[in-house]
Amino acid sequence: MPNPPDAAEAAEPVFVGIDLGTSAVKVLAVTTSGRELTAGAEFYGLLTPQPDFVEQNADDIYNATMRVLERVLADVRQRGSQVSAIGFSSAMHGVLAVDARGEPISNVITWLDRRSAAIADGWRADGTGLDLYRRTGAPTHPMLPLTKLRWLRENDPDLFGRAARFIGLKELFVFRWTGEWLVDWGLAAATGLFSVHAPEWDGRALELACVTPERLSRPAPPSTALRTFRAEIARELRLAPGCAVVLASSDGALANIGIGASLAGDLALTLGTSGAIRVLVDAPSLDAAGRTFCYYADDTRYIVGGPTSSAGAALDWIFALLLDELPKDERFARAAELAAGVAPGAGGLVVLPFLSGERAPYWRSSLRGAFEGLDLSHDRATIVRAGFEGVVFGMNAVYEAVKTTAGVAQRLLLSGGLTRAPLVRTLLADVFGLPAVQPHQQEASAFGAALLAAQAIGAIADATASARAAGYDEPTQPQPATQAAYRDAYARYTRFVAAHLELYA
């Protein structure tokens, strides 16, 4: 919770992190010690104009962000403080067409969009996908702007031709605020168009996307700090002279930074609408089979990891099916209560939560979910328990791929709404066989953006060290008595996954 004002605050520099998420924007103001002063959020929706299309209105997100940011900045000023720098986090893989004035001429095509699945599947089948992965560190999948641009070129040539540039949401903010077209290395890496071996656009990827570098933003280090704002923005936000906007990085990289996951053995795990596992490394590290991503994190480090498509979204579908008598905001708590009353392994029932395909470690947009082993003895509590277990098993499958390149973990550092539930933390600890640690600061990506902004202007030496200093809850330890049951249940899960991969080959 935000802390009440006190006299010491005016003397302490303040840094703001903005996280442009899939479903909401979150804005966080903190001090150099990591103490939260104030925060705000606003939700916005997804647009699904036809099957496989998942979009957002860029101006809706921009306006929502400006409203929340103005409230947070006003609260900071009321406390007698001024903001020294603002750092930006953003969800990865979105693409937006803009005209020569920088105004949107399309919706944002989000990471959830699957319209380019046939292109991605074709490249994976003919070896182009693995070649691109070795060049860019991005597994070929319809989430990538690379495949989306190729789809636009083939299926909407009018829009493709009219677009002066193709950008992401953060780039729109930076341009509207400063007049510069810049993209940080972290988000650039997540386009599938950026070399993992040198911070520059990859020629072969650009050729396949049918674009030139002039139609993209200029890549810049995540520490890039801009201090020249458009006059109308400076007036609207009432920014202090010298305030900087720092590009920062992607939401995944900043979540690692915001939970302090940079020590040897630290494995960052995020569970929200989707899931992800990430490890910070000092040099590019690629998987021989292309199962994991390798993206720039900050100016000197990379993140190796894998995202899932199915986590909270799959559970919400199960809860809506089985707990429809309850209001939506009460279903999760009731589901967790029901699941807690069922023994580990869910009586042999396995839920494959691939309701929208799956990303890591399979990268199959055509894969679909299933209930396996269902029998007359199972009730809704059993199904709910199997749903929770299936989501966690999916994360463990990603970890098995990640550890082949990034090493064995010693602890899980958690973020995301699902990890706030004790049941989920216990499941994670028991299935992974590792202590599961929840940081005090729950808004990991916004916190990471604020701390990286502070580091970029020299206010702190190490953003991840400052995040660790903000503190953690007591770890949830794995329980040997249940680990054996989960080993058997996970083995059963992997057998069913293998069978479904054959079915959907």
VENZI-V763830 format. One record per residue. N is the residue number from 1. RES is the residue in three letters. OMEGA is omega as a letter, one per 30 degrees, with the letter a starting at -180 (none if undefined). D_CENTER is the distance of its C-alpha to the mean C-alpha in whole Angstrom. Layout:
# VENZI-V763830
{{N,RES,OMEGA,D_CENTER} {N,RES,OMEGA,D_CENTER}}
This chain:
# VENZI-V763830
{{1,MET,l,23} {2,PRO,l,24} {3,ASN,l,27} {4,PRO,a,30} {5,PRO,l,32} {6,ASP,a,34} {7,ALA,a,37} {8,ALA,a,35} {9,GLU,a,32} {10,ALA,a,33} {11,ALA,a,34} {12,GLU,l,30} {13,PRO,a,28} {14,VAL,a,25} {15,PHE,a,21} {16,VAL,l,19} {17,GLY,l,15} {18,ILE,l,14} {19,ASP,l,10} {20,LEU,a,10} {21,GLY,a,8} {22,THR,a,8} {23,SER,a,11} {24,ALA,l,12} {25,VAL,l,13} {26,LYS,a,13} {27,VAL,a,16} {28,LEU,l,17} {29,ALA,a,20} {30,VAL,l,21} {31,THR,l,24} {32,THR,l,24} {33,SER,a,25} {34,GLY,a,21} {35,ARG,l,23} {36,GLU,l,22} {37,LEU,a,24} {38,THR,a,23} {39,ALA,l,20} {40,GLY,l,19} {41,ALA,l,17} {42,GLU,a,18} {43,PHE,l,16} {44,TYR,a,17} {45,GLY,l,17} {46,LEU,l,16} {47,LEU,l,19} {48,THR,a,20} {49,PRO,l,24} {50,GLN,a,24} {51,PRO,l,23} {52,ASP,l,20} {53,PHE,l,19} {54,VAL,a,16} {55,GLU,l,17} {56,GLN,l,16} {57,ASN,a,19} {58,ALA,a,18} {59,ASP,l,21} {60,ASP,a,20} {61,ILE,l,17} {62,TYR,a,19} {63,ASN,l,22} {64,ALA,a,20} {65,THR,a,18} {66,MET,l,21} {67,ARG,a,23} {68,VAL,a,21} {69,LEU,l,21} {70,GLU,l,25} {71,ARG,a,25} {72,VAL,a,23} {73,LEU,l,25} {74,ALA,l,28} {75,ASP,l,28} {76,VAL,l,27} {77,ARG,l,31} {78,GLN,l,32} {79,ARG,l,32} {80,GLY,a,34} {81,SER,l,31} {82,GLN,a,29} {83,VAL,l,26} {84,SER,a,26} {85,ALA,l,23} {86,ILE,l,19} {87,GLY,a,16} {88,PHE,l,13} {89,SER,l,10} {90,SER,l,8} {91,ALA,a,5} {92,MET,l,7} {93,HIS,l,10} {94,GLY,l,12} {95,VAL,a,15} {96,LEU,l,18} {97,ALA,l,22} {98,VAL,l,24} {99,ASP,a,28} {100,ALA,l,30} {101,ARG,a,29} {102,GLY,l,26} {103,GLU,a,26} {104,PRO,l,23} {105,ILE,l,25} {106,SER,l,23} {107,ASN,l,20} {108,VAL,l,16} {109,ILE,a,16} {110,THR,l,12} {111,TRP,a,10} {112,LEU,a,12} {113,ASP,a,15} {114,ARG,a,17} {115,ARG,a,20} {116,SER,a,20} {117,ALA,a,20} {118,ALA,l,24} {119,ILE,a,23} {120,ALA,a,21} {121,ASP,l,23} {122,GLY,l,26} {123,TRP,l,24} {124,ARG,a,23} {125,ALA,a,27} {126,ASP,l,29} {127,GLY,l,27} {128,THR,a,26} {129,GLY,a,22} {130,LEU,l,23} {131,ASP,l,25} {132,LEU,l,22} {133,TYR,a,19} {134,ARG,l,22} {135,ARG,a,22} {136,THR,a,18} {137,GLY,a,16} {138,ALA,l,14} {139,PRO,a,16} {140,THR,a,17} {141,HIS,l,16} {142,PRO,l,16} {143,MET,a,12} {144,LEU,l,14} {145,PRO,l,15} {146,LEU,a,18} {147,THR,l,19} {148,LYS,l,19} {149,LEU,l,21} {150,ARG,l,24} {151,TRP,l,24} {152,LEU,a,24} {153,ARG,a,27} {154,GLU,a,29} {155,ASN,l,28} {156,ASP,a,28} {157,PRO,l,30} {158,ASP,l,31} {159,LEU,a,28} {160,PHE,a,27} {161,GLY,a,30} {162,ARG,a,30} {163,ALA,l,27} {164,ALA,a,27} {165,ARG,l,24} {166,PHE,a,21} {167,ILE,l,18} {168,GLY,a,14} {169,LEU,a,14} {170,LYS,l,14} {171,GLU,l,17} {172,LEU,l,19} {173,PHE,a,19} {174,VAL,l,20} {175,PHE,a,23} {176,ARG,a,24} {177,TRP,a,24} {178,THR,a,25} {179,GLY,a,27} {180,GLU,l,25} {181,TRP,a,23} {182,LEU,l,20} {183,VAL,l,17} {184,ASP,a,15} {185,TRP,a,15} {186,GLY,l,12} {187,LEU,l,11} {188,ALA,a,14} {189,ALA,a,13} {190,ALA,l,11} {191,THR,a,14} {192,GLY,a,16} {193,LEU,a,18} {194,PHE,a,18} {195,SER,l,20} {196,VAL,a,19} {197,HIS,l,23} {198,ALA,a,23} {199,PRO,a,21} {200,GLU,l,22} {201,TRP,a,22} {202,ASP,a,23} {203,GLY,a,26} {204,ARG,l,26} {205,ALA,l,23} {206,LEU,l,24} {207,GLU,a,27} {208,LEU,l,26} {209,ALA,l,23} {210,CYS,l,27} {211,VAL,l,26} {212,THR,l,27} {213,PRO,a,25} {214,GLU,l,27} {215,ARG,l,25} {216,LEU,l,22} {217,SER,l,21} {218,ARG,l,22} {219,PRO,a,20} {220,ALA,l,20} {221,PRO,l,19} {222,PRO,a,17} {223,SER,a,20} {224,THR,a,21} {225,ALA,a,23} {226,LEU,a,25} {227,ARG,l,27} {228,THR,a,29} {229,PHE,l,28} {230,ARG,a,30} {231,ALA,a,32} {232,GLU,l,31} {233,ILE,l,28} {234,ALA,l,29} {235,ARG,a,32} {236,GLU,a,29} {237,LEU,a,27} {238,ARG,a,30} {239,LEU,l,29} {240,ALA,l,31} {241,PRO,l,32} {242,GLY,l,30} {243,CYS,a,27} {244,ALA,l,24} {245,VAL,a,21} {246,VAL,a,19} {247,LEU,a,16} {248,ALA,a,14} {249,SER,l,11} {250,SER,l,7} {251,ASP,l,5} {252,GLY,l,4} {253,ALA,a,8} {254,LEU,l,9} {255,ALA,l,8} {256,ASN,a,10} {257,ILE,a,13} {258,GLY,l,13} {259,ILE,l,14} {260,GLY,a,16} {261,ALA,a,15} {262,SER,l,17} {263,LEU,l,20} {264,ALA,a,22} {265,GLY,l,21} {266,ASP,l,18} {267,LEU,l,15} {268,ALA,a,11} {269,LEU,l,10} {270,THR,l,8} {271,LEU,l,9} {272,GLY,l,9} {273,THR,l,9} {274,SER,l,8} {275,GLY,l,8} {276,ALA,l,7} {277,ILE,a,10} {278,ARG,l,10} {279,VAL,l,13} {280,LEU,l,15} {281,VAL,a,18} {282,ASP,a,20} {283,ALA,l,21} {284,PRO,a,20} {285,SER,a,20} {286,LEU,l,20} {287,ASP,a,20} {288,ALA,a,24} {289,ALA,l,23} {290,GLY,a,19} {291,ARG,a,17} {292,THR,l,14} {293,PHE,l,13} {294,CYS,a,14} {295,TYR,l,12} {296,TYR,l,14} {297,ALA,l,12} {298,ASP,a,15} {299,ASP,a,19} {300,THR,a,20} {301,ARG,a,17} {302,TYR,l,15} {303,ILE,l,12} {304,VAL,a,13} {305,GLY,l,11} {306,GLY,l,10} {307,PRO,l,8} {308,THR,l,10} {309,SER,a,11} {310,SER,l,13} {311,ALA,a,12} {312,GLY,l,13} {313,ALA,l,14} {314,ALA,l,17} {315,LEU,l,18} {316,ASP,l,18} {317,TRP,l,20} {318,ILE,a,23} {319,PHE,l,23} {320,ALA,a,24} {321,LEU,a,27} {322,LEU,a,28} {323,LEU,a,28} {324,ASP,l,29} {325,GLU,a,32} {326,LEU,l,29} {327,PRO,a,27} {328,LYS,a,24} {329,ASP,l,23} {330,GLU,a,25} {331,ARG,a,24} {332,PHE,a,21} {333,ALA,l,24} {334,ARG,l,27} {335,ALA,l,25} {336,ALA,l,24} {337,GLU,l,28} {338,LEU,a,29} {339,ALA,a,27} {340,ALA,a,28} {341,GLY,a,31} {342,VAL,a,31} {343,ALA,l,32} {344,PRO,a,29} {345,GLY,l,29} {346,ALA,l,29} {347,GLY,l,33} {348,GLY,l,32} {349,LEU,l,30} {350,VAL,l,26} {351,VAL,l,24} {352,LEU,a,22} {353,PRO,a,19} {354,PHE,a,18} {355,LEU,l,19} {356,SER,a,17} {357,GLY,l,17} {358,GLU,l,15} {359,ARG,a,13} {360,ALA,f,13} {361,PRO,a,16} {362,TYR,a,18} {363,TRP,l,17} {364,ARG,l,19} {365,SER,a,18} {366,SER,a,22} {367,LEU,a,21} {368,ARG,a,22} {369,GLY,a,22} {370,ALA,l,25} {371,PHE,a,27} {372,GLU,a,29} {373,GLY,a,32} {374,LEU,l,33} {375,ASP,a,36} {376,LEU,a,39} {377,SER,a,38} {378,HIS,l,34} {379,ASP,a,34} {380,ARG,l,31} {381,ALA,l,30} {382,THR,a,30} {383,ILE,l,27} {384,VAL,l,25} {385,ARG,l,25} {386,ALA,l,25} {387,GLY,l,22} {388,PHE,a,20} {389,GLU,a,21} {390,GLY,l,20} {391,VAL,a,16} {392,VAL,l,17} {393,PHE,l,19} {394,GLY,l,16} {395,MET,l,14} {396,ASN,l,17} {397,ALA,l,18} {398,VAL,l,15} {399,TYR,a,16} {400,GLU,l,20} {401,ALA,a,18} {402,VAL,a,16} {403,LYS,l,20} {404,THR,l,22} {405,THR,a,21} {406,ALA,l,19} {407,GLY,a,22} {408,VAL,a,22} {409,ALA,l,20} {410,GLN,l,22} {411,ARG,l,20} {412,LEU,l,17} {413,LEU,a,15} {414,LEU,l,13} {415,SER,a,10} {416,GLY,a,9} {417,GLY,a,12} {418,LEU,a,14} {419,THR,l,14} {420,ARG,l,17} {421,ALA,l,19} {422,PRO,l,22} {423,LEU,a,22} {424,VAL,l,19} {425,ARG,l,19} {426,THR,l,22} {427,LEU,a,21} {428,LEU,a,19} {429,ALA,a,21} {430,ASP,a,24} {431,VAL,a,22} {432,PHE,a,21} {433,GLY,a,24} {434,LEU,l,22} {435,PRO,l,22} {436,ALA,a,19} {437,VAL,l,19} {438,GLN,l,17} {439,PRO,l,17} {440,HIS,a,19} {441,GLN,a,17} {442,GLN,a,14} {443,GLU,a,12} {444,ALA,a,10} {445,SER,l,8} {446,ALA,l,12} {447,PHE,l,14} {448,GLY,l,13} {449,ALA,l,13} {450,ALA,a,16} {451,LEU,l,18} {452,LEU,l,17} {453,ALA,l,19} {454,ALA,l,22} {455,GLN,a,22} {456,ALA,l,22} {457,ILE,l,25} {458,GLY,a,27} {459,ALA,l,26} {460,ILE,a,25} {461,ALA,a,25} {462,ASP,a,22} {463,ALA,a,19} {464,THR,l,18} {465,ALA,l,21} {466,SER,l,21} {467,ALA,l,18} {468,ARG,a,20} {469,ALA,l,23} {470,ALA,l,21} {471,GLY,a,22} {472,TYR,l,21} {473,ASP,l,23} {474,GLU,a,25} {475,PRO,l,23} {476,THR,a,23} {477,GLN,l,26} {478,PRO,a,26} {479,GLN,a,29} {480,PRO,a,31} {481,ALA,a,33} {482,THR,a,30} {483,GLN,l,29} {484,ALA,l,31} {485,ALA,a,31} {486,TYR,l,27} {487,ARG,l,28} {488,ASP,a,30} {489,ALA,l,28} {490,TYR,l,25} {491,ALA,l,28} {492,ARG,l,29} {493,TYR,a,25} {494,THR,l,25} {495,ARG,l,28} {496,PHE,l,27} {497,VAL,l,24} {498,ALA,l,27} {499,ALA,a,29} {500,HIS,l,26} {501,LEU,l,25} {502,GLU,a,29} {503,LEU,a,29} {504,TYR,l,26} {505,ALA,none,27}}
